[in-house]
Amino acid sequence: MRRIAVLTSGGDAPGMNAAVRAVVRTAVYNNVEVYGVQRGFKGLIEGDFIKLNVSFVGDIIHRGGTVLRSARCLEFQNQESCRKCAVDLLNVFQIDGLIVIGGDGSFRGMTSLTEYGFSTIGIPGTIDNDLAYTDFTIGFDTAVNTVVEAMSKLRDTTSSHERITIVEVMGRRCGDIALYAGLSGGAEAILIPEVQYDLSQIAEQLIKSNNRGKKQSIIVVAEGVGNTEFISKEINHLTGFDTMTTILGHVQRGGNPSSRDRLLGSMMGNRAVDLLLNNITNRVVGVKDNQIMDMDINDALRSKKRFNREMYNLSKVLSI
Ligand code: F6P
């Protein structure tokens, strides 16, 4: 490998910059040239390539977002001609291997390049933590901390006004942000796409707690559960308590990455380049039992995420 490229794709995630920095610095350390593809797969089909050096990635390890910028690119997904064009451009730039930092959709995009015989490595970057093969994705820890901080602030006003606050957090198919933040923030109920919810049971519990003297509660709802405003109205209807809704939205995608996300980004970026240097390709990097690992991209995409039932049950026990 004499020249590699790196891109960030899909929803940005805090810690992506740490990964880009590690890719560039590991490559340069090993006398390999690095190009950055700007705006993900969109930049890949438009030839938006820039040469990166050690200084380009200086002063970014602590910043959220991605210096390479990101995009969701439907054309790349749907049009064979776009994928062909991407491979042609990679060849024009004499790129020997591409590192893709992103989530499930980005990894699927990456596999279409491997079908052309192109060497790729994936690094999991998404706040959702919805990739089954890895325990954690870059950005998840920071997003959870953002939600926990917001919950503490909401707890103050919820308590002063003796209300029920419904907090909607990100996560379309995966409830990990809701589960981890809900448990850390002491939520009274957690609604996630993996578990069918029962609002009358939650209302009953809220009334019981209220009779015991507890005058405020927070319910965390993952966006994938459905209509948060409807849930809020129903809780108000069933309990008679003052209920308000806060949708945290894209705030969860920003902010300085936590130390954990910076470490994950640094170690995964380093492993990705090492793999390419050893001509081991078409793999994704991850973390299992606190160890950085890698596996075949297709096996990774086929694996099914295990729902953490123990953690969910714990949240039930602790929220009485
Ligand atoms: O992929 C991460 C994520 O933040 C999801 O949690 C959320 O559903 C989605 O992206 C939002 O995407 P967009 O920024 O394109 O609206």
Residues whose N, C-alpha, C, O or C-beta is under 5 A from the ligand:
A	BS01	F6P	G11 T126 I127 D128 M170 G171 R172
